[in-house]
């Protein structure tokens, strides 16, 4: 977070469950949204099954962030 300490943000979107509760405070009219996803790092199974979980989460993130940015999703 130190890397971004002096930057101003309009929106902060958290993605993992713990980030919603543990995300640092942002001041100055920041719009916060939480759009939660499964943690693909916790996937089990064969290499192909784990890869499929990572790809599903990647695709879900892309889809839901695009919807959020176009005003079609208010966050979860």
PDB file of N, CA, C and O in Angstrom:
ATOM      1  N   UNK A   1       0.809  -1.191   0.000  1.00  0.00           N
ATOM      2  CA  UNK A   1       0.000   0.000   0.000  1.00  0.00           C
ATOM      3  C   UNK A   1       0.857   1.261   0.000  1.00  0.00           C
ATOM      4  O   UNK A   1       0.412   2.305  -0.475  1.00  0.00           O
ATOM      5  N   UNK A   2       2.060   1.183   0.516  1.00  0.00           N
ATOM      6  CA  UNK A   2       2.919   2.367   0.557  1.00  0.00           C
ATOM      7  C   UNK A   2       3.134   2.948  -0.842  1.00  0.00           C
ATOM      8  O   UNK A   2       3.270   4.160  -1.007  1.00  0.00           O
ATOM      9  N   UNK A   3       3.161   2.079  -1.833  1.00  0.00           N
ATOM     10  CA  UNK A   3       3.364   2.504  -3.218  1.00  0.00           C
ATOM     11  C   UNK A   3       2.276   3.483  -3.675  1.00  0.00           C
ATOM     12  O   UNK A   3       2.529   4.342  -4.520  1.00  0.00           O
ATOM     13  N   UNK A   4       1.071   3.353  -3.118  1.00  0.00           N
ATOM     14  CA  UNK A   4      -0.058   4.170  -3.549  1.00  0.00           C
ATOM     15  C   UNK A   4      -0.446   5.247  -2.530  1.00  0.00           C
ATOM     16  O   UNK A   4      -1.477   5.899  -2.695  1.00  0.00           O
ATOM     17  N   UNK A   5       0.349   5.441  -1.496  1.00  0.00           N
ATOM     18  CA  UNK A   5      -0.010   6.314  -0.370  1.00  0.00           C
ATOM     19  C   UNK A   5      -0.321   7.741  -0.791  1.00  0.00           C
ATOM     20  O   UNK A   5      -1.203   8.361  -0.196  1.00  0.00           O
ATOM     21  N   UNK A   6       0.349   8.279  -1.770  1.00  0.00           N
ATOM     22  CA  UNK A   6       0.150   9.675  -2.151  1.00  0.00           C
ATOM     23  C   UNK A   6      -0.801   9.846  -3.332  1.00  0.00           C
ATOM     24  O   UNK A   6      -0.958  10.957  -3.839  1.00  0.00           O
ATOM     25  N   UNK A   7      -1.436   8.768  -3.776  1.00  0.00           N
ATOM     26  CA  UNK A   7      -2.332   8.851  -4.914  1.00  0.00           C
ATOM     27  C   UNK A   7      -3.778   9.016  -4.453  1.00  0.00           C
ATOM     28  O   UNK A   7      -4.154   8.592  -3.360  1.00  0.00           O
ATOM     29  N   UNK A   8      -4.569   9.637  -5.304  1.00  0.00           N
ATOM     30  CA  UNK A   8      -5.986   9.852  -5.023  1.00  0.00           C
ATOM     31  C   UNK A   8      -6.789   8.866  -5.868  1.00  0.00           C
ATOM     32  O   UNK A   8      -6.519   8.678  -7.054  1.00  0.00           O
ATOM     33  N   UNK A   9      -7.779   8.241  -5.236  1.00  0.00           N
ATOM     34  CA  UNK A   9      -8.615   7.267  -5.919  1.00  0.00           C
ATOM     35  C   UNK A   9     -10.073   7.698  -5.873  1.00  0.00           C
ATOM     36  O   UNK A   9     -10.530   8.254  -4.875  1.00  0.00           O
ATOM     37  N   UNK A  10     -10.797   7.443  -6.947  1.00  0.00           N
ATOM     38  CA  UNK A  10     -12.235   7.673  -6.970  1.00  0.00           C
ATOM     39  C   UNK A  10     -12.977   6.429  -6.480  1.00  0.00           C
ATOM     40  O   UNK A  10     -14.001   6.533  -5.806  1.00  0.00           O
ATOM     41  N   UNK A  11     -12.452   5.256  -6.825  1.00  0.00           N
ATOM     42  CA  UNK A  11     -13.083   3.988  -6.483  1.00  0.00           C
ATOM     43  C   UNK A  11     -12.044   3.030  -5.921  1.00  0.00           C
ATOM     44  O   UNK A  11     -10.899   2.998  -6.372  1.00  0.00           O
ATOM     45  N   UNK A  12     -12.456   2.257  -4.938  1.00  0.00           N
ATOM     46  CA  UNK A  12     -11.655   1.155  -4.424  1.00  0.00           C
ATOM     47  C   UNK A  12     -12.562  -0.065  -4.444  1.00  0.00           C
ATOM     48  O   UNK A  12     -13.637  -0.062  -3.844  1.00  0.00           O
ATOM     49  N   UNK A  13     -12.121  -1.107  -5.139  1.00  0.00           N
ATOM     50  CA  UNK A  13     -12.901  -2.337  -5.241  1.00  0.00           C
ATOM     51  C   UNK A  13     -12.091  -3.453  -4.605  1.00  0.00           C
ATOM     52  O   UNK A  13     -10.978  -3.750  -5.041  1.00  0.00           O
ATOM     53  N   UNK A  14     -12.650  -4.067  -3.576  1.00  0.00           N
ATOM     54  CA  UNK A  14     -11.996  -5.220  -2.957  1.00  0.00           C
ATOM     55  C   UNK A  14     -12.596  -6.481  -3.549  1.00  0.00           C
ATOM     56  O   UNK A  14     -13.774  -6.517  -3.905  1.00  0.00           O
ATOM     57  N   UNK A  15     -11.766  -7.523  -3.650  1.00  0.00           N
ATOM     58  CA  UNK A  15     -12.195  -8.733  -4.341  1.00  0.00           C
ATOM     59  C   UNK A  15     -12.256  -9.966  -3.454  1.00  0.00           C
ATOM     60  O   UNK A  15     -13.137 -10.803  -3.648  1.00  0.00           O
ATOM     61  N   UNK A  16     -11.371 -10.108  -2.508  1.00  0.00           N
ATOM     62  CA  UNK A  16     -11.392 -11.306  -1.673  1.00  0.00           C
ATOM     63  C   UNK A  16     -12.126 -11.017  -0.370  1.00  0.00           C
ATOM     64  O   UNK A  16     -12.232  -9.864   0.047  1.00  0.00           O
ATOM     65  N   UNK A  17     -12.627 -12.060   0.264  1.00  0.00           N
ATOM     66  CA  UNK A  17     -13.445 -11.904   1.458  1.00  0.00           C
ATOM     67  C   UNK A  17     -12.793 -11.097   2.557  1.00  0.00           C
ATOM     68  O   UNK A  17     -13.424 -10.200   3.115  1.00  0.00           O
ATOM     69  N   UNK A  18     -11.562 -11.388   2.881  1.00  0.00           N
ATOM     70  CA  UNK A  18     -10.907 -10.690   3.984  1.00  0.00           C
ATOM     71  C   UNK A  18     -10.576  -9.245   3.638  1.00  0.00           C
ATOM     72  O   UNK A  18     -10.447  -8.416   4.538  1.00  0.00           O
ATOM     73  N   UNK A  19     -10.438  -8.927   2.368  1.00  0.00           N
ATOM     74  CA  UNK A  19     -10.107  -7.548   1.981  1.00  0.00           C
ATOM     75  C   UNK A  19     -11.230  -6.590   2.335  1.00  0.00           C
ATOM     76  O   UNK A  19     -10.977  -5.426   2.646  1.00  0.00           O
ATOM     77  N   UNK A  20     -12.465  -7.066   2.291  1.00  0.00           N
ATOM     78  CA  UNK A  20     -13.602  -6.200   2.628  1.00  0.00           C
ATOM     79  C   UNK A  20     -13.487  -5.703   4.065  1.00  0.00           C
ATOM     80  O   UNK A  20     -13.789  -4.543   4.346  1.00  0.00           O
ATOM     81  N   UNK A  21     -13.054  -6.570   4.973  1.00  0.00           N
ATOM     82  CA  UNK A  21     -12.922  -6.193   6.373  1.00  0.00           C
ATOM     83  C   UNK A  21     -11.559  -5.567   6.685  1.00  0.00           C
ATOM     84  O   UNK A  21     -11.460  -4.742   7.593  1.00  0.00           O
ATOM     85  N   UNK A  22     -10.525  -5.938   5.961  1.00  0.00           N
ATOM     86  CA  UNK A  22      -9.164  -5.540   6.305  1.00  0.00           C
ATOM     87  C   UNK A  22      -8.563  -4.476   5.401  1.00  0.00           C
ATOM     88  O   UNK A  22      -7.418  -4.075   5.608  1.00  0.00           O
ATOM     89  N   UNK A  23      -9.295  -4.014   4.416  1.00  0.00           N
ATOM     90  CA  UNK A  23      -8.772  -3.009   3.496  1.00  0.00           C
ATOM     91  C   UNK A  23      -8.513  -1.716   4.256  1.00  0.00           C
ATOM     92  O   UNK A  23      -9.341  -1.301   5.068  1.00  0.00           O
ATOM     93  N   UNK A  24      -7.394  -1.086   4.007  1.00  0.00           N
ATOM     94  CA  UNK A  24      -7.105   0.175   4.700  1.00  0.00           C
ATOM     95  C   UNK A  24      -8.150   1.230   4.358  1.00  0.00           C
ATOM     96  O   UNK A  24      -8.831   1.140   3.337  1.00  0.00           O
ATOM     97  N   UNK A  25      -8.264   2.207   5.207  1.00  0.00           N
ATOM     98  CA  UNK A  25      -9.213   3.297   4.988  1.00  0.00           C
ATOM     99  C   UNK A  25      -8.725   4.201   3.859  1.00  0.00           C
ATOM    100  O   UNK A  25      -7.536   4.502   3.757  1.00  0.00           O
ATOM    101  N   UNK A  26      -9.639   4.616   3.034  1.00  0.00           N
ATOM    102  CA  UNK A  26      -9.363   5.580   1.975  1.00  0.00           C
ATOM    103  C   UNK A  26     -10.247   6.783   2.237  1.00  0.00           C
ATOM    104  O   UNK A  26     -11.449   6.636   2.458  1.00  0.00           O
ATOM    105  N   UNK A  27      -9.668   7.962   2.214  1.00  0.00           N
ATOM    106  CA  UNK A  27     -10.399   9.179   2.540  1.00  0.00           C
ATOM    107  C   UNK A  27     -10.585  10.044   1.300  1.00  0.00           C
ATOM    108  O   UNK A  27      -9.936   9.837   0.275  1.00  0.00           O
ATOM    109  N   UNK A  28     -11.473  11.005   1.416  1.00  0.00           N
ATOM    110  CA  UNK A  28     -11.637  11.980   0.343  1.00  0.00           C
ATOM    111  C   UNK A  28     -12.685  11.606  -0.682  1.00  0.00           C
ATOM    112  O   UNK A  28     -12.481  11.830  -1.875  1.00  0.00           O
ATOM    113  N   UNK A  29     -13.794  11.047  -0.253  1.00  0.00           N
ATOM    114  CA  UNK A  29     -14.877  10.768  -1.175  1.00  0.00           C
ATOM    115  C   UNK A  29     -14.704   9.527  -2.016  1.00  0.00           C
ATOM    116  O   UNK A  29     -15.287   9.427  -3.096  1.00  0.00           O
ATOM    117  N   UNK A  30     -13.928   8.594  -1.553  1.00  0.00           N
ATOM    118  CA  UNK A  30     -13.710   7.346  -2.285  1.00  0.00           C
ATOM    119  C   UNK A  30     -14.975   6.496  -2.234  1.00  0.00           C
ATOM    120  O   UNK A  30     -15.574   6.320  -1.173  1.00  0.00           O
ATOM    121  N   UNK A  31     -15.368   5.978  -3.374  1.00  0.00           N
ATOM    122  CA  UNK A  31     -16.463   5.026  -3.436  1.00  0.00           C
ATOM    123  C   UNK A  31     -15.875   3.637  -3.259  1.00  0.00           C
ATOM    124  O   UNK A  31     -15.026   3.210  -4.041  1.00  0.00           O
ATOM    125  N   UNK A  32     -16.332   2.931  -2.223  1.00  0.00           N
ATOM    126  CA  UNK A  32     -15.840   1.571  -1.975  1.00  0.00           C
ATOM    127  C   UNK A  32     -16.898   0.572  -2.385  1.00  0.00           C
ATOM    128  O   UNK A  32     -18.090   0.770  -2.151  1.00  0.00           O
ATOM    129  N   UNK A  33     -16.451  -0.487  -2.990  1.00  0.00           N
ATOM    130  CA  UNK A  33     -17.339  -1.593  -3.351  1.00  0.00           C
ATOM    131  C   UNK A  33     -16.602  -2.888  -3.072  1.00  0.00           C
ATOM    132  O   UNK A  33     -15.385  -2.980  -3.234  1.00  0.00           O
ATOM    133  N   UNK A  34     -17.356  -3.880  -2.652  1.00  0.00           N
ATOM    134  CA  UNK A  34     -16.774  -5.204  -2.462  1.00  0.00           C
ATOM    135  C   UNK A  34     -17.478  -6.158  -3.402  1.00  0.00           C
ATOM    136  O   UNK A  34     -18.702  -6.283  -3.380  1.00  0.00           O
ATOM    137  N   UNK A  35     -16.700  -6.826  -4.222  1.00  0.00           N
ATOM    138  CA  UNK A  35     -17.219  -7.838  -5.138  1.00  0.00           C
ATOM    139  C   UNK A  35     -16.430  -9.104  -4.835  1.00  0.00           C
ATOM    140  O   UNK A  35     -15.312  -9.276  -5.320  1.00  0.00           O
ATOM    141  N   UNK A  36     -17.009  -9.983  -4.036  1.00  0.00           N
ATOM    142  CA  UNK A  36     -16.277 -11.146  -3.546  1.00  0.00           C
ATOM    143  C   UNK A  36     -16.193 -12.296  -4.531  1.00  0.00           C
ATOM    144  O   UNK A  36     -17.078 -12.494  -5.364  1.00  0.00           O
ATOM    145  N   UNK A  37     -15.125 -13.039  -4.417  1.00  0.00           N
ATOM    146  CA  UNK A  37     -14.869 -14.199  -5.260  1.00  0.00           C
ATOM    147  C   UNK A  37     -14.274 -15.319  -4.426  1.00  0.00           C
ATOM    148  O   UNK A  37     -13.713 -15.087  -3.355  1.00  0.00           O
ATOM    149  N   UNK A  38     -14.404 -16.536  -4.932  1.00  0.00           N
ATOM    150  CA  UNK A  38     -13.712 -17.671  -4.322  1.00  0.00           C
ATOM    151  C   UNK A  38     -12.211 -17.422  -4.429  1.00  0.00           C
ATOM    152  O   UNK A  38     -11.745 -16.778  -5.369  1.00  0.00           O
ATOM    153  N   UNK A  39     -11.464 -17.936  -3.464  1.00  0.00           N
ATOM    154  CA  UNK A  39     -10.011 -17.835  -3.515  1.00  0.00           C
ATOM    155  C   UNK A  39      -9.485 -19.022  -4.312  1.00  0.00           C
ATOM    156  O   UNK A  39      -9.511 -20.146  -3.811  1.00  0.00           O
ATOM    157  N   UNK A  40      -9.011 -18.811  -5.533  1.00  0.00           N
ATOM    158  CA  UNK A  40      -8.570 -19.933  -6.354  1.00  0.00           C
ATOM    159  C   UNK A  40      -7.342 -20.633  -5.783  1.00  0.00           C
ATOM    160  O   UNK A  40      -7.056 -21.774  -6.144  1.00  0.00           O
ATOM    161  N   UNK A  41      -6.623 -19.966  -4.904  1.00  0.00           N
ATOM    162  CA  UNK A  41      -5.441 -20.574  -4.297  1.00  0.00           C
ATOM    163  C   UNK A  41      -5.825 -21.727  -3.373  1.00  0.00           C
ATOM    164  O   UNK A  41      -4.980 -22.549  -3.019  1.00  0.00           O
ATOM    165  N   UNK A  42      -7.086 -21.787  -2.988  1.00  0.00           N
ATOM    166  CA  UNK A  42      -7.552 -22.866  -2.113  1.00  0.00           C
ATOM    167  C   UNK A  42      -8.128 -24.040  -2.896  1.00  0.00           C
ATOM    168  O   UNK A  42      -8.612 -25.002  -2.299  1.00  0.00           O
ATOM    169  N   UNK A  43      -8.082 -23.974  -4.216  1.00  0.00           N
ATOM    170  CA  UNK A  43      -8.612 -25.043  -5.056  1.00  0.00           C
ATOM    171  C   UNK A  43      -7.808 -26.328  -4.859  1.00  0.00           C
ATOM    172  O   UNK A  43      -6.594 -26.294  -4.660  1.00  0.00           O
ATOM    173  N   UNK A  44      -8.497 -27.437  -4.918  1.00  0.00           N
ATOM    174  CA  UNK A  44      -7.843 -28.738  -4.809  1.00  0.00           C
ATOM    175  C   UNK A  44      -8.213 -29.579  -6.027  1.00  0.00           C
ATOM    176  O   UNK A  44      -9.161 -29.269  -6.749  1.00  0.00           O
ATOM    177  N   UNK A  45      -7.461 -30.629  -6.236  1.00  0.00           N
ATOM    178  CA  UNK A  45      -7.724 -31.532  -7.344  1.00  0.00           C
ATOM    179  C   UNK A  45      -6.490 -31.686  -8.196  1.00  0.00           C
ATOM    180  O   UNK A  45      -5.369 -31.406  -7.771  1.00  0.00           O
ATOM    181  N   UNK A  46      -6.726 -32.139  -9.403  1.00  0.00           N
ATOM    182  CA  UNK A  46      -5.615 -32.300 -10.342  1.00  0.00           C
ATOM    183  C   UNK A  46      -5.157 -30.925 -10.820  1.00  0.00           C
ATOM    184  O   UNK A  46      -5.825 -29.915 -10.598  1.00  0.00           O
ATOM    185  N   UNK A  47      -4.020 -30.913 -11.470  1.00  0.00           N
ATOM    186  CA  UNK A  47      -3.514 -29.656 -12.012  1.00  0.00           C
ATOM    187  C   UNK A  47      -4.526 -29.012 -12.956  1.00  0.00           C
ATOM    188  O   UNK A  47      -4.719 -27.797 -12.931  1.00  0.00           O
ATOM    189  N   UNK A  48      -5.168 -29.825 -13.784  1.00  0.00           N
ATOM    190  CA  UNK A  48      -6.174 -29.300 -14.713  1.00  0.00           C
ATOM    191  C   UNK A  48      -7.395 -28.756 -13.977  1.00  0.00           C
ATOM    192  O   UNK A  48      -7.951 -27.734 -14.381  1.00  0.00           O
ATOM    193  N   UNK A  49      -7.817 -29.418 -12.911  1.00  0.00           N
ATOM    194  CA  UNK A  49      -8.970 -28.950 -12.138  1.00  0.00           C
ATOM    195  C   UNK A  49      -8.656 -27.622 -11.440  1.00  0.00           C
ATOM    196  O   UNK A  49      -9.488 -26.715 -11.405  1.00  0.00           O
ATOM    197  N   UNK A  50      -7.457 -27.525 -10.894  1.00  0.00           N
ATOM    198  CA  UNK A  50      -7.047 -26.289 -10.225  1.00  0.00           C
ATOM    199  C   UNK A  50      -6.939 -25.152 -11.243  1.00  0.00           C
ATOM    200  O   UNK A  50      -7.381 -24.035 -10.976  1.00  0.00           O
ATOM    201  N   UNK A  51      -6.362 -25.431 -12.391  1.00  0.00           N
ATOM    202  CA  UNK A  51      -6.253 -24.429 -13.446  1.00  0.00           C
ATOM    203  C   UNK A  51      -7.643 -23.954 -13.878  1.00  0.00           C
ATOM    204  O   UNK A  51      -7.836 -22.769 -14.149  1.00  0.00           O
ATOM    205  N   UNK A  52      -8.596 -24.861 -13.943  1.00  0.00           N
ATOM    206  CA  UNK A  52      -9.963 -24.498 -14.322  1.00  0.00           C
ATOM    207  C   UNK A  52     -10.575 -23.535 -13.302  1.00  0.00           C
ATOM    208  O   UNK A  52     -11.303 -22.616 -13.678  1.00  0.00           O
ATOM    209  N   UNK A  53     -10.288 -23.740 -12.029  1.00  0.00           N
ATOM    210  CA  UNK A  53     -10.795 -22.833 -10.992  1.00  0.00           C
ATOM    211  C   UNK A  53     -10.173 -21.447 -11.163  1.00  0.00           C
ATOM    212  O   UNK A  53     -10.883 -20.442 -11.117  1.00  0.00           O
ATOM    213  N   UNK A  54      -8.863 -21.384 -11.358  1.00  0.00           N
ATOM    214  CA  UNK A  54      -8.202 -20.090 -11.569  1.00  0.00           C
ATOM    215  C   UNK A  54      -8.795 -19.373 -12.784  1.00  0.00           C
ATOM    216  O   UNK A  54      -9.035 -18.166 -12.738  1.00  0.00           O
ATOM    217  N   UNK A  55      -9.026 -20.102 -13.848  1.00  0.00           N
ATOM    218  CA  UNK A  55      -9.585 -19.480 -15.058  1.00  0.00           C
ATOM    219  C   UNK A  55     -11.018 -19.000 -14.825  1.00  0.00           C
ATOM    220  O   UNK A  55     -11.398 -17.934 -15.309  1.00  0.00           O
ATOM    221  N   UNK A  56     -11.818 -19.779 -14.087  1.00  0.00           N
ATOM    222  CA  UNK A  56     -13.194 -19.383 -13.799  1.00  0.00           C
ATOM    223  C   UNK A  56     -13.217 -18.105 -12.982  1.00  0.00           C
ATOM    224  O   UNK A  56     -13.981 -17.186 -13.278  1.00  0.00           O
ATOM    225  N   UNK A  57     -12.379 -18.044 -11.949  1.00  0.00           N
ATOM    226  CA  UNK A  57     -12.337 -16.849 -11.112  1.00  0.00           C
ATOM    227  C   UNK A  57     -11.834 -15.655 -11.923  1.00  0.00           C
ATOM    228  O   UNK A  57     -12.373 -14.555 -11.803  1.00  0.00           O
ATOM    229  N   UNK A  58     -10.820 -15.859 -12.737  1.00  0.00           N
ATOM    230  CA  UNK A  58     -10.317 -14.784 -13.604  1.00  0.00           C
ATOM    231  C   UNK A  58     -11.436 -14.239 -14.491  1.00  0.00           C
ATOM    232  O   UNK A  58     -11.603 -13.025 -14.610  1.00  0.00           O
ATOM    233  N   UNK A  59     -12.189 -15.125 -15.100  1.00  0.00           N
ATOM    234  CA  UNK A  59     -13.268 -14.711 -15.983  1.00  0.00           C
ATOM    235  C   UNK A  59     -14.391 -14.028 -15.210  1.00  0.00           C
ATOM    236  O   UNK A  59     -14.970 -13.053 -15.690  1.00  0.00           O
ATOM    237  N   UNK A  60     -14.704 -14.533 -14.010  1.00  0.00           N
ATOM    238  CA  UNK A  60     -15.724 -13.903 -13.164  1.00  0.00           C
ATOM    239  C   UNK A  60     -15.311 -12.492 -12.774  1.00  0.00           C
ATOM    240  O   UNK A  60     -16.131 -11.574 -12.792  1.00  0.00           O
ATOM    241  N   UNK A  61     -14.034 -12.315 -12.420  1.00  0.00           N
ATOM    242  CA  UNK A  61     -13.543 -10.985 -12.045  1.00  0.00           C
ATOM    243  C   UNK A  61     -13.713 -10.035 -13.224  1.00  0.00           C
ATOM    244  O   UNK A  61     -14.236  -8.932 -13.068  1.00  0.00           O
ATOM    245  N   UNK A  62     -13.277 -10.457 -14.385  1.00  0.00           N
ATOM    246  CA  UNK A  62     -13.386  -9.604 -15.575  1.00  0.00           C
ATOM    247  C   UNK A  62     -14.841  -9.206 -15.827  1.00  0.00           C
ATOM    248  O   UNK A  62     -15.137  -8.030 -16.037  1.00  0.00           O
ATOM    249  N   UNK A  63     -15.727 -10.163 -15.806  1.00  0.00           N
ATOM    250  CA  UNK A  63     -17.134  -9.908 -16.099  1.00  0.00           C
ATOM    251  C   UNK A  63     -17.774  -8.973 -15.068  1.00  0.00           C
ATOM    252  O   UNK A  63     -18.461  -8.017 -15.428  1.00  0.00           O
ATOM    253  N   UNK A  64     -17.545  -9.252 -13.807  1.00  0.00           N
ATOM    254  CA  UNK A  64     -18.199  -8.452 -12.757  1.00  0.00           C
ATOM    255  C   UNK A  64     -17.606  -7.065 -12.632  1.00  0.00           C
ATOM    256  O   UNK A  64     -18.336  -6.119 -12.336  1.00  0.00           O
ATOM    257  N   UNK A  65     -16.301  -6.906 -12.849  1.00  0.00           N
ATOM    258  CA  UNK A  65     -15.701  -5.571 -12.822  1.00  0.00           C
ATOM    259  C   UNK A  65     -16.212  -4.756 -14.009  1.00  0.00           C
ATOM    260  O   UNK A  65     -16.522  -3.574 -13.858  1.00  0.00           O
ATOM    261  N   UNK A  66     -16.304  -5.371 -15.184  1.00  0.00           N
ATOM    262  CA  UNK A  66     -16.848  -4.656 -16.344  1.00  0.00           C
ATOM    263  C   UNK A  66     -18.283  -4.213 -16.070  1.00  0.00           C
ATOM    264  O   UNK A  66     -18.655  -3.086 -16.397  1.00  0.00           O
ATOM    265  N   UNK A  67     -19.094  -5.092 -15.470  1.00  0.00           N
ATOM    266  CA  UNK A  67     -20.468  -4.723 -15.130  1.00  0.00           C
ATOM    267  C   UNK A  67     -20.487  -3.583 -14.117  1.00  0.00           C
ATOM    268  O   UNK A  67     -21.283  -2.653 -14.243  1.00  0.00           O
ATOM    269  N   UNK A  68     -19.624  -3.650 -13.126  1.00  0.00           N
ATOM    270  CA  UNK A  68     -19.557  -2.593 -12.116  1.00  0.00           C
ATOM    271  C   UNK A  68     -19.205  -1.256 -12.770  1.00  0.00           C
ATOM    272  O   UNK A  68     -19.848  -0.241 -12.501  1.00  0.00           O
ATOM    273  N   UNK A  69     -18.200  -1.258 -13.614  1.00  0.00           N
ATOM    274  CA  UNK A  69     -17.730  -0.023 -14.227  1.00  0.00           C
ATOM    275  C   UNK A  69     -18.735   0.569 -15.207  1.00  0.00           C
ATOM    276  O   UNK A  69     -18.701   1.772 -15.466  1.00  0.00           O
ATOM    277  N   UNK A  70     -19.623  -0.245 -15.754  1.00  0.00           N
ATOM    278  CA  UNK A  70     -20.650   0.265 -16.667  1.00  0.00           C
ATOM    279  C   UNK A  70     -21.961   0.536 -15.944  1.00  0.00           C
ATOM    280  O   UNK A  70     -22.956   0.899 -16.572  1.00  0.00           O
ATOM    281  N   UNK A  71     -21.965   0.359 -14.613  1.00  0.00           N
ATOM    282  CA  UNK A  71     -23.152   0.667 -13.840  1.00  0.00           C
ATOM    283  C   UNK A  71     -24.192  -0.432 -13.792  1.00  0.00           C
ATOM    284  O   UNK A  71     -25.322  -0.199 -13.362  1.00  0.00           O
ATOM    285  N   UNK A  72     -23.828  -1.624 -14.227  1.00  0.00           N
ATOM    286  CA  UNK A  72     -24.783  -2.739 -14.262  1.00  0.00           C
ATOM    287  C   UNK A  72     -24.690  -3.648 -13.048  1.00  0.00           C
ATOM    288  O   UNK A  72     -25.429  -4.628 -12.962  1.00  0.00           O
ATOM    289  N   UNK A  73     -23.806  -3.351 -12.114  1.00  0.00           N
ATOM    290  CA  UNK A  73     -23.683  -4.134 -10.894  1.00  0.00           C
ATOM    291  C   UNK A  73     -23.231  -3.199  -9.785  1.00  0.00           C
ATOM    292  O   UNK A  73     -22.307  -2.405  -9.961  1.00  0.00           O
ATOM    293  N   UNK A  74     -23.892  -3.304  -8.641  1.00  0.00           N
ATOM    294  CA  UNK A  74     -23.569  -2.408  -7.538  1.00  0.00           C
ATOM    295  C   UNK A  74     -22.572  -3.008  -6.570  1.00  0.00           C
ATOM    296  O   UNK A  74     -22.297  -2.401  -5.536  1.00  0.00           O
ATOM    297  N   UNK A  75     -22.029  -4.153  -6.856  1.00  0.00           N
ATOM    298  CA  UNK A  75     -21.145  -4.833  -5.911  1.00  0.00           C
ATOM    299  C   UNK A  75     -21.919  -5.924  -5.199  1.00  0.00           C
ATOM    300  O   UNK A  75     -23.145  -5.992  -5.285  1.00  0.00           O
ATOM    301  N   UNK A  76     -21.200  -6.764  -4.504  1.00  0.00           N
ATOM    302  CA  UNK A  76     -21.871  -7.882  -3.839  1.00  0.00           C
ATOM    303  C   UNK A  76     -21.851  -7.703  -2.364  1.00  0.00           C
ATOM    304  O   UNK A  76     -22.370  -8.547  -1.633  1.00  0.00           O
TER     305      UNK A  76
END
